[in-house]
């Protein structure tokens, strides 16, 4: 039976392991499918249960009941292998969607067989569910398996570091406050469909303050063009009003979290997460704008949607500040 997820109002997908095996060679007389050496080794590595179960656990967190109900999703085995193929050939998601179905070898490797391939947006949604901790475990497990299968001796290790740019807009205190209020308002609209209907009219419990926050943030941008003491006074006054709106949204979110209790656990956790992020933005804005403090870069939050983003300075004169994440790459012999 197909059910909708109460927190999203859309069909939820039940995570399944794999498709029934099909030997594509047996369907066409005389056909031989030969994988490249690297792909043949990866094929053996990806059969490991530890790797498979760890990825399945992450994918099962998409909805509260993804493991037991809903329409069948793209199998975990297919998702994992298609993401590996994408990395192996350095393809985009669109290229992966197009190239895998066109190749019998890739169909066999990805265990897609005769089934339709997931589109690029589906792959993106599933890929975002695989957490950094899982990737760390997978990397360690892959090295252990490679040594066991004698793919590598593992006696030499080379480590290199690089910076991956985060796809965010230029961070400003007003923009971050407006983003936080917008996200909380959106989540509280979803919560409104979960709690009892009789609570909908209680005061400002589900009031959407995103328009007020957006208007004030735009006003701050206009005020910032003014110079002198008068402009500074107007800017602080506008920030105080924006902080009041953010504070009201935080109080609303706290009350809604209490009402959700055991209902829509995933929604409540998401609401609490963004509530914590907006609280950090409020604190750093008060320190920077109202109190005139210099907040260290390590303590700043520069994105509500990509909170892991760090402020990176290359140490070169005239080089612009970059926003991203430092990644360490390990390569064995």
Long-range contacts (C-beta under 8 A, 24 or more apart in sequence): 1-69, 2-70, 2-71, 3-65, 3-69, 3-70, 5-63, 5-64, 5-65, 6-193, 6-194, 6-264, 7-64, 7-190, 7-194, 7-264, 7-266, 7-267, 8-63, 8-190, 9-193, 11-70, 11-71, 12-62, 12-63, 12-65, 12-66, 12-69, 12-70, 12-71, 13-62, 13-63, 13-66, 13-70, 13-71, 13-72, 13-73, 14-65, 14-66, 14-67, 14-68, 14-69, 14-70, 14-71, 14-72, 14-73, 15-56, 15-59, 15-60, 15-62, 15-66, 15-67, 15-73, 15-76, 16-72, 16-73, 16-75, 16-76, 17-52, 17-56, 17-75, 17-76, 17-77, 18-75, 18-76, 18-77, 18-78, 18-111, 19-75, 19-77, 19-78, 19-111, 19-112, 19-113, 19-115, 20-113, 21-111, 21-113, 22-113, 22-114, 24-104, 24-107, 24-108, 24-113, 24-114, 31-104, 33-104, 33-105, 33-108, 34-105, 35-105, 35-108, 35-109, 38-88, 39-88, 39-105, 39-109, 41-146, 41-149, 41-151, 42-84, 42-88, 42-109, 43-109, 44-149, 45-142, 45-145, 45-146, 45-149, 45-151, 46-80, 46-81, 46-84, 48-141, 48-145, 50-141, 51-80, 51-138, 51-141, 51-142, 52-76, 52-77, 52-80, 54-134, 54-137, 54-138, 54-141, 55-79, 55-80, 55-130, 55-134, 55-138, 57-134, 58-129, 58-130, 58-131, 58-134, 59-126, 59-129, 59-130, 61-129, 62-125, 62-126, 62-129, 63-266, 64-264, 64-265, 64-266, 74-118, 74-122, 74-126, 75-111, 77-111, 78-110, 78-111, 78-112, 78-115, 78-118, 79-118, 79-123, 79-126, 79-127, 81-109, 81-110, 81-111, 82-110, 82-112, 82-117, 82-118, 82-123, 83-123, 83-126, 83-127, 83-130, 85-109, 85-110, 86-123, 92-120, 93-120, 93-121, 93-123, 93-124, 94-120, 96-120, 96-123, 97-123, 139-330, 143-332, 146-332, 152-332, 152-333, 153-332, 153-333, 154-332, 154-333, 155-333, 156-332, 156-333, 157-330, 157-331, 157-332, 158-330, 158-331, 158-332, 159-328, 159-329, 159-330, 159-331, 160-328, 160-329, 160-331, 161-326, 161-327, 161-328, 161-329, 162-326, 162-327, 162-329, 163-312, 163-322, 163-324, 163-325, 163-326, 163-327, 164-324, 164-325, 164-326, 164-327, 165-322, 165-323, 165-324, 166-303, 166-306, 166-308, 166-309, 166-323, 166-324, 166-325, 167-306, 168-302, 168-303, 168-305, 168-306, 168-309, 168-323, 171-302, 171-303, 171-323, 173-239, 173-281, 173-284, 173-285, 173-288, 173-289, 174-216, 174-217, 174-220, 174-221, 174-239, 174-242, 175-217, 176-281, 176-285, 176-301, 176-302, 176-303, 176-304, 177-213, 177-217, 177-242, 177-243, 177-245, 177-246, 177-278, 177-281, 177-282, 177-285, 178-210, 178-213, 178-214, 178-216, 178-217, 178-242, 179-304, 179-305, 180-246, 180-249, 180-274, 180-277, 180-278, 180-281, 180-304, 181-209, 181-210, 181-212, 181-213, 181-245, 181-246, 181-249, 181-278, 182-210, 182-213, 182-214, 183-274, 183-278, 183-304, 184-249, 184-250, 184-252, 184-253, 184-271, 184-274, 184-275, 184-278, 185-209, 185-210, 185-249, 186-210, 187-253, 187-267, 187-270, 187-271, 187-274, 188-252, 188-253, 188-256, 188-271, 190-267, 191-256, 191-259, 191-260, 191-264, 191-267, 191-271, 194-260, 194-263, 194-264, 194-267, 195-256, 195-259, 195-260, 195-263, 199-259, 204-248, 204-252, 205-252, 205-255, 205-256, 206-252, 206-256, 207-252, 209-245, 209-248, 209-249, 209-252, 212-245, 213-242, 213-245, 213-246, 213-249, 216-241, 216-242, 216-245, 217-242, 235-289, 236-289, 236-290, 239-285, 239-289, 239-290, 240-290, 243-282, 243-285, 243-286, 243-290, 246-278, 246-281, 246-282, 247-282, 249-278, 250-275, 250-278, 250-279, 250-282, 274-304, 277-301, 277-304, 277-307, 278-304
